[in-house]
Every structure is written in C-alpha cells, then in structure tokens.
Amino acid sequence: MRDFPPDDAAYGWDGAFRGNRLNPAVFVWVIEAELNTGEVILIKGDVTLL
C-alpha cells in the first residue's frame, strides 16, 4: 500500500490481538536477508504501541 495517511486508523492495526487491546510497549525487530547476489543485509527497527 502506498500514499496513505499515517494517522488514519482505517489503514492500520488497532492494537488488539484476539479482541483484546495490548499493553503499551516497544517491540524490536531484526531481519537478516540474503540477496540473490549472495550479499547478506541486516534491517532492524522497532514498533511502539501506545
């Protein structure tokens, strides 16, 4: 999806899992990917639930 308003709840996740709102927290993610060229790249970031 492209060109969507970042503050419009209709385009995002509502912060619930199995019908229950999750507690505020910060989740860290890391992806290590090997490209077709054999190069290995590392991508990382975080997601904050308010």
DSSP file (Angstrom, degrees, kcal/mol; ACC not computed):
  #  RESIDUE AA STRUCTURE BP1 BP2  ACC     N-H-->O    O-->H-N    N-H-->O    O-->H-N    TCO  KAPPA ALPHA  PHI   PSI    X-CA   Y-CA   Z-CA
    1    1 A M              0   0    0      0, 0.0     2,-0.3     0, 0.0     3,-0.2   0.000 360.0 360.0 360.0 140.4    0.0    0.0    0.0
    2    2 A R        +     0   0    0      1,-0.2     0, 0.0     0, 0.0     0, 0.0  -0.909 360.0  17.2-130.2 157.4    1.3    3.5   -0.8
    3    3 A D  S    S+     0   0    0     -2,-0.3    -1,-0.2     1,-0.2     0, 0.0   0.891  76.4 148.5  53.8  51.8    0.4    7.1   -0.1
    4    4 A F        -     0   0    0     -3,-0.2    -1,-0.2     7,-0.0     0, 0.0  -0.861  56.4-100.7-112.5 152.4   -1.8    6.5    2.9
    5    5 A P    >   -     0   0    0      0, 0.0     3,-1.6     0, 0.0     6,-0.2  -0.573  26.8-146.3 -71.8 124.2   -2.3    8.9    5.8
    6    6 A P  T 3  S+     0   0    0      0, 0.0     5,-0.0     0, 0.0    -2,-0.0   0.687  95.1  51.5 -67.1 -17.9   -0.1    7.5    8.7
    7    7 A D  T 3  S+     0   0    0      5,-0.0     2,-0.7     3,-0.0     3,-0.0   0.223  82.1 105.3-104.2  15.2   -2.6    8.8   11.4
    8    8 A D    X   -     0   0    0     -3,-1.6     3,-2.2     1,-0.1     4,-0.2  -0.860  57.3-156.8 -99.8 111.5   -5.8    7.2    9.9
    9    9 A A  G >  S+     0   0    0     -2,-0.7     3,-1.3     1,-0.3    -1,-0.1   0.722  87.7  72.8 -60.2 -22.6   -6.8    4.1   11.9
   10   10 A A  G 3  S+     0   0    0      1,-0.3    -1,-0.3    -3,-0.0     4,-0.1   0.715 101.4  44.5 -64.7 -19.1   -8.7    2.8    8.9
   11   11 A Y  G <  S+     0   0    0     -3,-2.2    -1,-0.3    -6,-0.2     2,-0.2   0.355 114.1  48.9-106.0   4.0   -5.3    2.0    7.3
   12   12 A G  S <  S-     0   0    0     -3,-1.3     2,-0.3    -4,-0.2    -5,-0.0  -0.628  90.6 -73.3-133.4-171.6   -3.5    0.4   10.3
   13   13 A W        -     0   0    0     -2,-0.2    -2,-0.1     1,-0.1    -3,-0.0  -0.671  31.0-141.3 -88.0 141.0   -3.7   -2.0   13.1
   14   14 A D        -     0   0    0     -2,-0.3    -1,-0.1     2,-0.1     3,-0.1   0.414  42.2-109.8 -86.9   2.9   -5.9   -1.2   16.0
   15   15 A G  S    S+     0   0    0      1,-0.3     7,-2.6     6,-0.1     2,-0.3   0.610  78.3 124.4  82.3  12.0   -3.5   -2.5   18.7
   16   16 A A  E     -A   21   0A   0      5,-0.2     2,-0.4     3,-0.0    -1,-0.3  -0.784  42.3-165.5-108.2 151.3   -5.7   -5.5   19.5
   17   17 A F  E >  S-A   20   0A   0      3,-2.8     3,-1.5    -2,-0.3     0, 0.0  -0.979  80.2 -12.6-133.9 120.9   -4.9   -9.2   19.5
   18   18 A R  T 3  S-     0   0    0     -2,-0.4     3,-0.1     1,-0.3    -1,-0.1   0.874 132.0 -51.8  54.3  39.9   -7.8  -11.7   19.7
   19   19 A G  T 3  S+     0   0    0      1,-0.2     2,-0.4     0, 0.0    -1,-0.3   0.423 117.5 107.9  83.5  -1.4  -10.2   -8.9   20.6
   20   20 A N  E <  S-A   17   0A   0     -3,-1.5    -3,-2.8     0, 0.0    -1,-0.2  -0.920  70.1-121.5-114.2 134.5   -8.1   -7.6   23.5
   21   21 A R  E     -A   16   0A   0     -2,-0.4    -5,-0.2    -5,-0.3     2,-0.2  -0.493  31.5-128.1 -67.9 137.7   -6.1   -4.3   23.4
   22   22 A L        -     0   0    0     -7,-2.6     3,-0.1    -2,-0.2    -1,-0.1  -0.564  24.6-102.4 -85.9 152.5   -2.4   -4.9   24.1
   23   23 A N        -     0   0    0     -2,-0.2    26,-0.1     1,-0.1    -1,-0.1  -0.384  48.5 -87.5 -68.9 149.8   -0.5   -3.0   26.8
   24   24 A P        +     0   0    0      0, 0.0     2,-0.3     0, 0.0    26,-0.2  -0.349  70.0 140.0 -57.0 136.2    1.8   -0.2   25.7
   25   25 A A  E     -B   49   0B   0     24,-1.0    24,-3.2    -3,-0.1     2,-0.5  -0.978  50.5-114.0-167.7 166.9    5.2   -1.5   24.8
   26   26 A V  E     -B   48   0B   0     -2,-0.3     2,-0.5    22,-0.2    22,-0.2  -0.978  26.6-163.3-115.4 127.7    8.1   -1.2   22.4
   27   27 A F  E     -B   47   0B   0     20,-3.0    20,-2.6    -2,-0.5     2,-0.4  -0.946   5.7-152.2-113.6 129.4    8.9   -4.3   20.2
   28   28 A V  E     -B   46   0B   0     -2,-0.5     2,-0.3    18,-0.2    18,-0.2  -0.819  12.4-169.1-101.5 137.9   12.2   -4.6   18.4
   29   29 A W  E     -B   45   0B   0     16,-2.3    16,-2.1    -2,-0.4     2,-0.4  -0.954   6.8-170.8-128.5 149.5   12.6   -6.5   15.1
   30   30 A V  E     -B   44   0B   0     -2,-0.3     2,-0.4    14,-0.2    14,-0.2  -0.999   1.5-168.9-138.8 133.7   15.6   -7.7   13.1
   31   31 A I  E     -B   43   0B   0     12,-3.2    12,-2.9    -2,-0.4     2,-0.6  -0.992   3.6-169.7-123.6 126.9   15.7   -9.2    9.7
   32   32 A E  E     -B   42   0B   0     -2,-0.4     2,-0.4    10,-0.2    10,-0.2  -0.976  19.4-179.8-112.7 118.1   18.8  -10.8    8.2
   33   33 A A  E     -B   41   0B   0      8,-2.5     8,-3.0    -2,-0.6     2,-0.6  -0.937  24.6-144.5-124.9 140.9   18.3  -11.4    4.5
   34   34 A E  E     -B   40   0B   0     -2,-0.4     6,-0.2     6,-0.2     5,-0.1  -0.917  23.7-145.9-103.4 122.3   20.5  -13.0    1.8
   35   35 A L    >   -     0   0    0      4,-3.1     3,-2.1    -2,-0.6     0, 0.0  -0.286  30.1 -99.8 -80.8 167.8   20.0  -11.3   -1.6
   36   36 A N  T 3  S+     0   0    0      1,-0.3    -1,-0.1     2,-0.1    -2,-0.0   0.775 123.9  59.9 -56.9 -27.0   20.2  -13.1   -5.0
   37   37 A T  T 3  S-     0   0    0      2,-0.1    -1,-0.3     1,-0.1     3,-0.1   0.554 119.9-109.6 -79.2  -8.1   23.8  -11.7   -5.3
   38   38 A G  S <  S+     0   0    0     -3,-2.1     2,-0.2     1,-0.4    -2,-0.1   0.273  74.7 137.7  93.9 -10.4   24.8  -13.6   -2.1
   39   39 A E        -     0   0    0     -5,-0.1    -4,-3.1     1,-0.0     2,-0.5  -0.478  46.4-143.2 -68.7 137.9   25.1  -10.3   -0.1
   40   40 A V  E     -B   34   0B   0     -6,-0.2     2,-0.3    -2,-0.2    -6,-0.2  -0.911  18.9-170.3-104.6 127.3   23.7  -10.5    3.4
   41   41 A I  E     -B   33   0B   0     -8,-3.0    -8,-2.5    -2,-0.5     2,-0.5  -0.872  13.0-146.7-118.4 152.7   21.9   -7.4    4.7
   42   42 A L  E     -B   32   0B   0     -2,-0.3     2,-0.4   -10,-0.2   -10,-0.2  -0.979  15.5-178.5-120.1 124.8   20.6   -6.6    8.2
   43   43 A I  E     +B   31   0B   0    -12,-2.9   -12,-3.2    -2,-0.5     2,-0.3  -0.982  10.7 168.6-122.6 133.4   17.5   -4.5    8.6
   44   44 A K  E     +B   30   0B   0     -2,-0.4     2,-0.3   -14,-0.2   -14,-0.2  -0.972   7.3 134.5-145.1 159.2   16.2   -3.5   12.1
   45   45 A G  E     -B   29   0B   0    -16,-2.1   -16,-2.3    -2,-0.3     2,-0.3  -0.930  35.4-108.6-174.2-165.1   13.7   -1.2   13.7
   46   46 A D  E     -B   28   0B   0     -2,-0.3     2,-0.4   -18,-0.2   -18,-0.2  -0.977   7.4-146.2-148.0 160.3   11.1   -1.0   16.4
   47   47 A V  E     -B   27   0B   0    -20,-2.6   -20,-3.0    -2,-0.3     2,-0.5  -0.998  15.6-154.8-128.0 130.2    7.3   -0.7   16.7
   48   48 A T  E     -B   26   0B   0     -2,-0.4     2,-0.5   -22,-0.2   -22,-0.2  -0.925   0.7-156.3-111.0 125.6    5.8    1.3   19.6
   49   49 A L  E      B   25   0B   0    -24,-3.2   -24,-1.0    -2,-0.5    -2,-0.0  -0.875 360.0 360.0 -96.4 127.8    2.3    0.5   20.9
   50   50 A L              0   0    0     -2,-0.5    -1,-0.1   -26,-0.2   -24,-0.0   0.389 360.0 360.0-105.7 360.0    0.7    3.5   22.7
